[in-house]
Amino acid sequence: ARAVDSPLLRLRGVDLYRDYRPVLRDVNWDIERGVHWAVVGPNGSGKSTLLRFVYGEFPAALGGLVERHGHPPGTHLEEWRRRAAFVSPELQADYRDRVTVLELVVSGLRSSIGLDAPPTRAEVRCARAALRRAGALAWAGRAFHELSYGQRRIALLARALVGEPELLLLDEPLTGLDTHWRERVRALLQAVAGEGTQLVMAVHHASDRLREVRHVLRLRDGRAVPD
C-alpha cells in the first residue's frame, strides 16, 4: 500500500541552478498522482527551470532528495521522460526546419526536434490519432512554419500527447494567444485532464489556470511555497 500511495514525484531540499547560478533553493514538493498543479510566480522566478527539472531535462544540485515513483535511484532519466511530456513557447521557436505537422507530431514519439528518418506506418497512425484528438487532423500535411501562432500551439500539444503521457508539463500554455486560440487550447487541456492525464502548468496570470487545477505552488524570492 505504501508504494501505491507514494507521490508521482517527491522533492525534499532540492536546489536548482541555471548557468551555474542558483534559481531555486530548498524546494519541497509532492506531486501526488492525479492531482493537477499550477506553478505561479513573476517572470524570472524559476517556473520554467522547475518544469524542465521535473521533466528530467537537467539534474538537481547535489544534496537534495528526488524520488520518482517507479524509478529507483540510478534509473536513466530517459525512462522518466517516456512518462512525461513538455510544451513551451520556446519549443515553438525551436522548430525552424520545414517539417509537416504530421512529422512534427511523429517527432514527439522520438523525443527529437525534427526527424532523422521517415515516419513508420505505426508512427503515422499514432500521429494522426493525436492530431484528431487535438482537432487538428486537417493540418497533417501542412508545413508547420505556415501555421498561425495559435495553430502551432495546438500542433505542439498534439506532439506532446502522441506518446500518451502520464504527466503533461505546460510552460505558460496560453501565453501569446488571442481569445479564439486561448479558448481552443483551454478546451483541449480540459479534455485531456478529464481523460486522466495529469497537468502541471506554469502560469504568470491567475486567469490562465484551468478550473481543474486546484493546487498551487508559488515561487517567491528563490523559494517554492505550496498553497
N, C-alpha and C positions, 0 to 999 in steps of 0.2 A: 504493500500500500504506500509505503514511503516513496518508492521510485515513481509510482503513478502520480502522486500528489506533488512531486517536485516541480519547480518552475521550468519553463522552457529555457530561460536564461537567468542566471543569478550572478550579480556583481557585488563584490564587497571590497571596499578600499581601493578601487581602481583609479589610477591616474592615466590621463590621455594627453599625448603630445602631438603637435603638428609642426613639422620643420624644426624639431628639437626644442620647441617652446611648449610649456605647459598650457593646455587649454582647459582641462577639467581636472579637479582634484578630489580624491576620496569619494568616488561615485559608488553609492549603494542603491541597488535597484533590482527588484524581482519582476520579471515579465512572466506572469502566470499564463498558462496555456488557455487560449480562448478569450483573453482579456485584451481589448484594444486600448492603445495608449496614444496620447498626444504629447510631443516634446515641444515646449514653448520657451521662448526667450528672445531677446533682441538680436539683431544682426551681429554676428561675431561672437555670440555666446557659446558656440560649440555644438550647435544642433547637428550640423552636417557631420562633424567629426564623430559624434556619438553614434549616429546612424551607420556611418561607414564602419565603425568599430563593431557594432552589433552584427553587421553583415559579414564581418570577418575579413575586411579589406586590409586591416593592419592590426598588430597586436597591442595589448596594453603594456604600460611600463612594468618592470619587474616589481613584485611585491604584492599586487592585488590578487584577489580570488575571482576567477571566471569559471563558471560551471555552465556548460551547455548540455541540456538533457539529451541523453542517448549518445553523448560523445565523450568517452573517457579522456583523461589528460593524455596528451600526445597525439590525439586524433588530428589528422590534417584538416585545416580549415576548409579545404575544398569540399570535404564531406558535408560540412555545415552549410556551405553556400548552395548545395543542392536542395536544401530545405527552405531557403530564403531567397527573396528577390529584392532588388533595389532600383528605385526610379528617382531621378533628379533632373532638374533643368539643365545641369551641366552635361548629363548623359546625352541630352538632346543636341547639344553643341558638338559632342564628340563624333557624331556620325556625319562626317564630311564626304565619305565615299558615296558614289552614286549607286546605292542599293535600292531594290524594290522594297515595298512594305513587307511582302512575304519573306524576303531574305532577311530583313531586319528582325522579324519575329523568330525566324529559324535561328538566328544568332543567339537568341535567348536560351535555346537548348544547349548551345555550346559555350555559353558564358564568354562570348567573344564580341569584339567590335568588328563587324564585317565577317565575311566567310572566306575560308581558305580552300573550300571545295564545294561543289554544287550541293544543294539540299537533296536528301534522300526522299523516297516516297513517303516513308513513315514521318519524317520531319515536316514535309509539306502537309500531311494530314493533320498533324498536331498544330501547325501554324494556322491553318485555315480554321480549325476549331477555336483557337484562341481569338482570332480576328472576328469570327462570328459571335463569340461571347462578348466582345467589346463593341459590337455593332459596326465593325469596320471591314467586313469581308469584301465589300465593293472596292476597297482601295488596294487589294492584294497586289495587283500588277502595276500600280503607280510607283513612281520614283519618290522615295521618302523626302528628298530635299524639295520636291514640288508641292508637298502638302502645306496647308496653313499651320500656324503655330499650334492651334488647338488640336488639329488632326494629328500632328506629330505627338502630342502628349498622349492621346488615345492609343496611337500605334505603339508607343513605348510601354504603355500599360499592358497591351496585348503581349508584347515581348516578355514582360515580367511574368505574366500569367501562364505562358505557354508550358512551363515546367510544372504547373500546378503546385506552387509553393505553399508551404505551411504558414510562412510568415512573409508579409509584404511590407517593406520599408519604403516610406514615401517622404522625400525631402521637398517640402513645400509644394505639394502636387497641384495646387490651384494658382500658384504664382504666375503672373503674366497673361492670364486667360481673360477673355471678355466674358460677359454674362452668359452667353449661349454655351460656350465651351466649359465654363465653370460648372454649369448645371449638368452637362453631359458627363464630365469627369466625376462629379459628385455622385450622380446616379449610378455610374459604373462601380465606384468604390463601395457604395452602399449595398449594391447587389453582391459584390464579392464578399463583403463582410457577412451578409446574410447567408451565403453559401458555405461559410465556415473558415474562410481564410482570415488569419489574424493580422490586424493592421497596427503598425507603429508609424505615426506621421508627425514630422516636424512642421510646425506652423508658426508664422510670425503674428498673425491676427487671430483672435479668438473666434471670429466668424468663419474661419476656414476649417474648424473642427467639424467632423461629422457627428450626428446625434448618437451614433453607435459608440463613439469614442468618449468614454466617461472617466477615464483615469488620466491624470496629467502629471508630467514630470517637468518642473520648472528649472531652468538653468539661470543661475544668478551668481555673479561675482566668482565664477570659476567653480561653483558647486552645483550639484544636482539635488533638488529638493522635491520629493514626491508630495503632491497634494493629497 
